[in-house]
Amino acid sequence: MVPGSTRKELILKARSLYDNYVKNNLFMKMILLFALITTVTIVTFSYFMFNVMSQSIIRNELENQKKAMDSVNSYMTRKYESVQSMVLDVYRNESLALHLTYFLQHPFEDYMKYQLDHYTNEADVDMPKGLDFFENKLDSDADIENLLLYSSEKQFLFAYKQGHVSKLISTNASRSYIPDAMALENSMMSVPNAWVRQAIDQQDPKLYAMRVPITDKNSLKNLGQLLVYFDSDRINQALESYKEQLKGYIIVLGPTGEVLFDSSDRYYGIRYPYADKIESLFDTAMLEQESYVTTLTQNQAGYMVVGVAPKAEVAAAYQRLKHTIALISAICIIVVLLVPVLVVTNFAKRTNKIIRFMRKVESGDLSARIQDDKEDELGQISRSFNDMLGELTRHIDRVYKAEIKQKHTELAALQARVNPHFLYNTLEVIRMRAVSQGAKDVGEMIYSLSVLFKSFVQPKGENTLKDELETSRLYLELFRIRYKDKLSYEIVCDESLAGKNIMRMALQPIIENYVVHGLQPRRSDNHIRISVYEAEGRVRIQAEDNGIGIDPTRLEAIRQSLDLVEEVGDSFGLRSVHERLKLLYGTDYGLEITSTLGVGTIVTIEFPSEEEAQHV
């Protein structure tokens, strides 16, 4: 825990650093913001790139495992088909089928006599007869460890073994469990039965058995079974080309989860401890550890090939990629930040230099000049500043004395009762002076002001829509020039309505309200549209702007204030227009405001299209 006093000191230090180096330092804020955006962007991109590439590596690793599983499955399918073909060959050869049938239905001594009696009568002396056929099959396939013929009727087992003499084993039910075990076995492929293993003295755990029932061709009576024990280690031959790429291990399971083959040599002789999970798996599971699991089922033979790839082993394959991406990202962040920091720091130094010279001028040193020969924006600002100082110095020398002389004349004019004609002429002189000095925008503003002043001071007897709209245009033109074309306006009026009479100063308070409260100086697209049209016997004038709009609560307060009696306070101009409309044309007329925050405001006024008696 950090003590309270220490925490407070850290907060104060951080606050001090912020105030000194960040709060009033635009360039530092730019650097920090750019650093934040750049770092987040590069880190995010690196994260997504790592995810995409790591997923691609995982898919490749699992695809390699799938190919290895296909190779194992192909190998075992060939063995399964070879055993099936062995029995079919027997059935296709009439003499061989008779020999095998007789062998399984009679004592071994009787079969030997039967074989001797029929040997000389067979036409095809090259075809193996009787038990020689199976012995030849054993010799031709080195993957076979044992080949067994079991007679269910006579209850004996005739066993062949690689490199050993075949032998006959009695399996009478009264002395052996083998008949019961044979009767219960119904799967095509499994691990060798323990009782059969003991009877034939076969203790090697790395074996898998293929079983085919033998029936009489004519009566379809079950005579016994053919069992072939294959060496599980031989399946590794199918994995030779995948050993270096294979992650995890491949295991082949029998119908009840017994292990027929295990590339890791860990589960031979036992039931696979995760067999129950395998049956319900889809993608990943917690076995020895969190692992990707892929299954391939051979329905005919009744076995399942399972590929198990621990996530930790697969992750090790893209661990180096992770470090590489992290290093590249760090280098990119450093390079991307270093260059802008150097550039911005240079700009900051030059900007601070300009500020220092401005402060010198502010203190009265008009001889200060900025030395910056570069052609970029800061260089142009520096030269413009120097030019401005030179022009200001010359102007003071040329105009200052004349201005002092004119002061007395202006003071005398102000002390007298100035008539409007004198003011118009004076405004015109000022306008021409501004034009002659190159300040055309000031001249335009003065012209608009003088025309406005004349319309207010010397009003005509009647005020038409045309006059009111022209006054509004001049008023808007003042603000358009004031905001350097950041404000645009549009006035639309049907020519047939231009001669309609309207009260004076109906639109000026509305325009003023927009300029003061709705116009946004930072925007360059401020716009107000004044449209005049006739609807339902009334002349309707709408002033629609794209300003900041009015909050609904504030809008409701303004609407309620329109009917208040006070003549001061907020919305006085709008309230005066609303009250005059009601006094002149009745309570059915007035001013209506609608607004959407962030979109703009629409102010609508209405008066009768046909002239009616004015209300007092």
N, C-alpha and C positions, 0 to 999 in steps of 0.2 A: 504494500500500500504506500502511495506517495503522500507524505504529510500535507495538511491543508496549506501551510505557509509556503512550502516548496511549490505546490501546484499553482498557488496564486502568483508566485514569482515568475513561473514559466509562462503563465497567461499574460502577465504584464510585459515580459520580454517579447513574446510573440506579437502583442499589440503594438509595442514600440517599433519592432521591425516592420510591421505592416504600415504604420503611419509614416515611417521614414523612407521606405523604399518602394512601397506599392500603392498606397492610398492615392497620392497625387502624382503618380508616375505612369503616364499612359503607355510608354514603351515597355515598362516592366510588366504591366498588365497584359500587353500584347504577347510578350515572350512567354509568360506563364500560361496564358490561354492556349497559345500555339503548342507549347510543350504538352499540355494536358491533352489536347485534341490529337496531336501526333502520337503520343504514347498510347492512348486508348485505341486509336485506329490500328497501329502496328501490332499491338498485343492482341486485339480482337482478330485481325487478319491471320496472325500467326497461330492463334488458337484454332480457328476454323481450318486453316491449312493443315495443322497437325492432326486434327480430327479426321479430315478427309484422307490424308496419306496413311494414318495409322489404321483406319478402317480398310483401306486398300490392302495393306500388308496382312491384316487379319484374314481378309477374304482369300488372299493368295495362300496363306498358310493352311487355311481350312480346305482350300481347293486341292493343295498337295496331299493333304490327309485323305480327301475323298478319292483321289486317284489311287493312293495306296490301298484304300479299302476296296476299290473296284478290282485291283490286281489280286488281292486276297480272295475276293468273292469269285473271280474268274478261275483261280486255281482250284478252289474247293468245288466249284460247279463241275469242273472237268473230272475231278475225282468221283463226284456223285454220278455223273453220266457214265464213267467207265465201269462202275459197279453195276449200274442198271444194264449197261450193254453186255456185261458178263453173263447175266441171267438170261437176257434175250438171245444171246448166242446159243445158250443151252437149249432154249425152247425151239429155236429154228432148226437145230440138228436133231433129227428123230432118234438116231442111235444114242447120241449123248444124253438126250432127255430120258430115254428108257433106262440107261445105265444109272443116272442120278436118281430116278424114281425108285428103281430096284434097291439101290444103296440105302436110301432113307427109309425103306419099308421092311428091310430084312436085316438079320444079324450080319456082322462083318464077314464071318467065315462063309456064309451062303453067298454073299456078294462076290467074294474072291473066286468061288467056283463058277458063278454066273459069268464073270468076266472072262475066265479061261475058256469056257464053252463057246462064247460068242466072238472071241477074238479072231479065230481063224475064218469065221464066216463073213466078216466085214469086208466090203469091197475097197473102201478108202482107208488104206493102211497108214497114210500120212496124217489123218485127222486124229488128234489125241482122244483117247477113250477114257471114259469114266473119270476117276480122280486125277489122272494125268493132266486134264484140261485146267483144273484149278491150280495145280502145281506150276504149270507153265505160266499162268497169269501172275502168280506170286513172283516167279523168277524174272518176268518181264517188267515189273514195276518195283523199283527200289524203295518207293515211298511206303509200300505195304509192309507192316511189321508182322501181322498175323492174318491168316485167312481161315475161317471156321465154318464147317458144315454141321448144323445141328438137326437131329432127327427128333421131331416131337412125338412120333409114334414109338420108336425104339429107345428113346431117351439116352442118346449117346452124342458125343461131341468129337468130330474129327478135326484136328488142329494142324495147320501148316504154320511154320515159323521160318523167317529168313535165316538161312545158314544152319537149320536144324532138320532132323528127321521128323516127318509128320507122325502123329500118334493119335490113337483112339482112346477117348476118355468116357467112361461110363458116368452118366448123370442121373441115375435112378432116383426118383422122387423120395424114396425112403431114406436115401443116404446123402442127398444133395438138394440145395435150394435153387439150383440152376433151372430146372423145369418151370418152377413158379416164376422166377425172374424173367425167363424167356416169354412166358405167357403174358406177363404184364407189360413188357416192352412193346410200344407201338409207334415210336418215332423213328424216322428214317436215319437221323443222325443224333448221336449223343456220345457221352464218355463211355468207355468200356465198363460193363457190369463188374462189380467187385468180386462176385462169386466166380464168374468166368475167368477173371484175371488170376484168381487163386488157383483155379483148376489147371490153367495152362502155364502157370508159373511166369506170369507177365506183370511186373511191378513198376514198369516205367510209367510215370504220371503224364508224360507228354504224348498222349495218344487220343485219337478220336475215332469213334466207331460209326460205320455205315451199315445199315441192316436192310436186307431185302427178303421178303417171304418167298418160299418156294412151294409151288402148288402143282398138282397133277394136271397135265394138259387136258386130259379127257374128262376127268371127274371134277376138276377144280378143287379137289380136296387139299387142304393144307398139309404139306409133308414136313416142313421144318423151316429153317432160316439159313441165309448166307450172311455171315458177319465178316466185315473187312476192317481191320484195325490199321489206321494210317499214322505215320510219325508226324506229330504236330510241328516238330522243329523244321520239317521240310517246307512248311509254309513260309518260313523266313526267306526262302529263295525268291518268292514273289515280291518281297520288300527290299531286295538288294539295291535297286536303283533309287529308292526313296529314303534310305537310311539317314543320309546327311540332312535332308530337308524335313524329315518327319519330326513334328513336335508331339510330345506325349506318347501314347501307345495305342495299339489296335488290339482288340480282343474279340474272339468269336464265341458266342454263347449258344448253348443248346436250348431246347424248348423250356426247360425248367431253370435256366440260369446257370447251368454247369459250364465250366470253362473248357472249350475245345482247343483254343489257341490263345496265347498271350505273348505279345511281342516283348513285354517287360519281364516275363518269367516270374511274376509275383503271385499269381492266382491259380496255378496248376494244382489240381487235386482237391479244390474246394469250390463251393458255389460262390459266384461273383457277389460280393457283399452289397453291391449297389444295383443288382439286377432289377429289383422292384422299382427303383427310381427311373431306370432306363426306359421302361415301358411307357412312362407318362411324360418323357422329356420332349422338349421341342428344340431348344437352342443351348441353354446353359443350365448348369446345376452344380450343387455342392457335393462333390464326390470326395476323393482324398483332399481336394481343395477346389476352389471355384474353377470350373472347367467348361470349355466348349464341347458339346457332345453331338456326334453325328451318327446316325444309324442307317444300316442297309440290310433289309430283310430278304432272305431267300425262302419263299413260301413252300416250294416243292420239297426241298430237303429239310426244312424246318429249323434252320439256324439263323442267327442274326450277327452281322458284323458291326462292331461298335468302335468308333474312333473317339478317343478322349484326349483333348489338348488343354492342359492347364493354362489358365489365363496368364499366370506369371511367366510361363515359358514363351507364350506368344508375345507378351508385352516386351520381353527381352529382345525380341527381333526388331522392335522399333524404338528401343531406348536410346540408341545412338542418334536416330532421327530427331528425337526430342531435344537432345543436347545441341545438335546442329542448328535446328530451327531457333532455339533460344539464343544461341550465339549470334546468328545472322540478324535476329530481331534487335538484339542489344546494339550491334554495330550500326544497323539502320537508324535506330533511335538517336544514337550519338551523332551520326553524320547529319541527319535531317535537322537536328536541333542546333548543332554547332554553327552551320552556315547562316541560318536566319538570325541567330543570336549575334553573330559578328556584324551582320548587315544592320540589324536594328540598333545595336550599340553605337555604330558609326552615325546613324541618323539621329540617335538621341543626343550625341555629343554636339552635332551641328545645330540641332534644334535648341539645345540649351545655350549655345553661343548666340543664336538669334535673340533669345529671350533676354540674355544679359545686356545686349546692345539696346534692346527696346527699353529696358529699365534705365539705361544711361540717358536716353532721349527723354524719358519720362521725368527724370530729375533735372532736365534743362540743358543737357549737353547735346546740342544740335550738330556738332562737328563729328559725332561718332559715325563710323562707317564699318560695314561687315565685309570682311575679305573672304569670298567664296567663289572660286572660278568654275565650279562644276556646273553642268548644264541640266541637272535634274530639277525637280520641283523646289527643293530647298535652295538651290542655287538661284532659281528664278525669283523666289521670295526675297532672298538677300539682295539681289540687284534692284528689285522693285522697291524694297525698303530704302535702299540708298537713294534711288531716284526720287522717292517721295520726300525724303529729307531735304534733298537739293531744291526740289520745287517748293517745299514749305518755306525754306530759308529765303528764296527769291520772292515768294509771295508776301512774306512778312515785311521785307525791305520795300517792296513796291506799294503795298496796299495799306500798311499800318497807319501811316501818317494821314492818308486820304480818309480812312475810316474815322480817325479822331476828329477831323474837320467836319465830317458829315454828322457826327454825333449831336452836335448842337442843333443842327437843322431838324433832325429826327425828333429830338426832345421837344422842340418848339411845336412840331406838328402834332405830337402826342398830347401836348397840353391844350391845344385848340380842339374845338368840336369838329372832328374830321368828317366831311361829307362823303357819301358813297362814291361820287365821281372821282374824288381824290384817291380813295382806296383802290378803285379799279385801275386807275392809271399807275399807282404805285406798284400794285401786283404785276402789271404788265411790264413795268421797268425791271422789276426783280426777275421776271420770267426771261426777258431778253438778256439780262445780265448772265443768268444761269446758262442760257443757250450759247452766249458768246464765250463763256468759260468752258464749254464742252459738256456741261451737265444737262444733257437733253432730258433725262428722266425727271430732274428737278423742275425743268421748264414745263414739262407736260403736267406735273402735279400742280404747279402754281396756276396753270391755265384752267385745269379742271376745278381748282378751288375758287378761282375768280368767278367762273360761270356759276358755280354752286352758290357763291355768296350773293351774286346778282339776282339769282332766282329767289333767294330767301329774303333779300332786303327790298327788292322791287317786284313783288309778285303781281301777276296779271289778275284780272277780275275772275277768271275761271281757270281751273286746273284740270286738264284732260289726262287721260291715260298716257298719251304720247309724251306730255310734259313730265309726268311722274316717272315714266320709264327712262326718259333722257336724264333726269336728275339722278336716278338710281345708277345709270350707266357711268355718269361722271364720278359718282361716289365710289363705285367699284373700280373705276380706272385708277383712282388715287391709291387704292390698296394693291392693285395689280402691280403698279410701279413700285410701291413701297416694298413689296415682297419679291421683287425681281423675278417676275413671271412665274412664281410658285403658285399663283392663283389665276384661275381662268374663270370666265363667266359666260353665260349664254342668256339672251333675252329673246323670247319668242312671243309674238302677239299678232293676232288676226288683224289685218288692215281695217276691217269693218268695225273693230272695237276701239281703234285709236282715238276717236273723237269723244268717247264716253267721259263724262265728268267724274272726278274722284277727289276725295279730300286730300289736302296737302300732307306731306310727310307720312304717307301710309306705308311706304316700303323701306324708308331709310332706317327706322328702328330695327326692322327685321334683319336687314343687311348688317347693321352694326352688331346685333346680337350674334350673328354667325361669325363675324370677324373676331370678336372678343372671346367667344366661348367655344366655337366649333372649329375654326381654322387651325391647322397644325403646321407651324412654320418649317418643321423639318421635312415635311412631305413636299414633293414637287408637282403633285397632281390634285391640289385643292381645287374644287370646282363648285360653283353655285349656278343653278339654272332657274330663271324666272320665266314662267309661262302664264299666258293670259288666254282664257277661252270662255265660251258661253255654254252653260248647261242648265236646263230646267228654268229658264227665265232669269238666271242670275249670271253676273260676271264673276268668274272665279280666278283668283290670282294665287299661284303656288310658287313658293320659293323652296327649292329642293337642293340640299347640299350633301356632300360626302364627308362631312366632318366626323368628329369623335362620337356624336350621338349623345343622348341624355339617359342617365340611369332611370329605370322605371319609377323608383321612389321619388327622385328629384322631379321627374316629369309630372307626376301626380301633384306635387306641391306647387309647381308652376301653374298648372291648369286651375288649381283652386285659388291662387293669388290673383288671377286675371279679374276676378269679380270683387276683389277687395277695394275699399274706398281710398286707401292711402295713396299718396302721390309720390312717395319716396320709397327707397329700398330696392331689393332685387326685382328684375323684370319690369322696371318702371316703363321703359319704352314700349314693350309689348302690351302692357296693361293699358297705356294711353291709347294705342291704336284700337284695342278691343273696346274700350269705353266709348271712343268717338264713333265707331261703327254702330254701336247700339243706340247712341243718342241721335245719330243722323238717320238711320234706316230702321230702327226698331230692334226689339230684343231677339228677333229671329236671326239677326246677322251678328257677325263678330269674327273672332280669330280662333283658329283651331290648330293645335300642335300634335304631330305624331313623330315618334323617334324610335330608332333601334340603336342600342349601344354598339359602337364599333362600325356602324354602317352609315348613319347620317340622320338628318332631321328634315321634315317637311312642315312648313308653316303655310296655312291656307287662309285667305280672307275672301269674303263674298260681299257683294252689294247688288242691289236690283239692276237688272238690265235696262228697264224702263224707268225714267225719272219719276220719283214719287215725292210726296210732301215730306220734308225733313222734319224729324221730331226735335223738339227743343229740349 
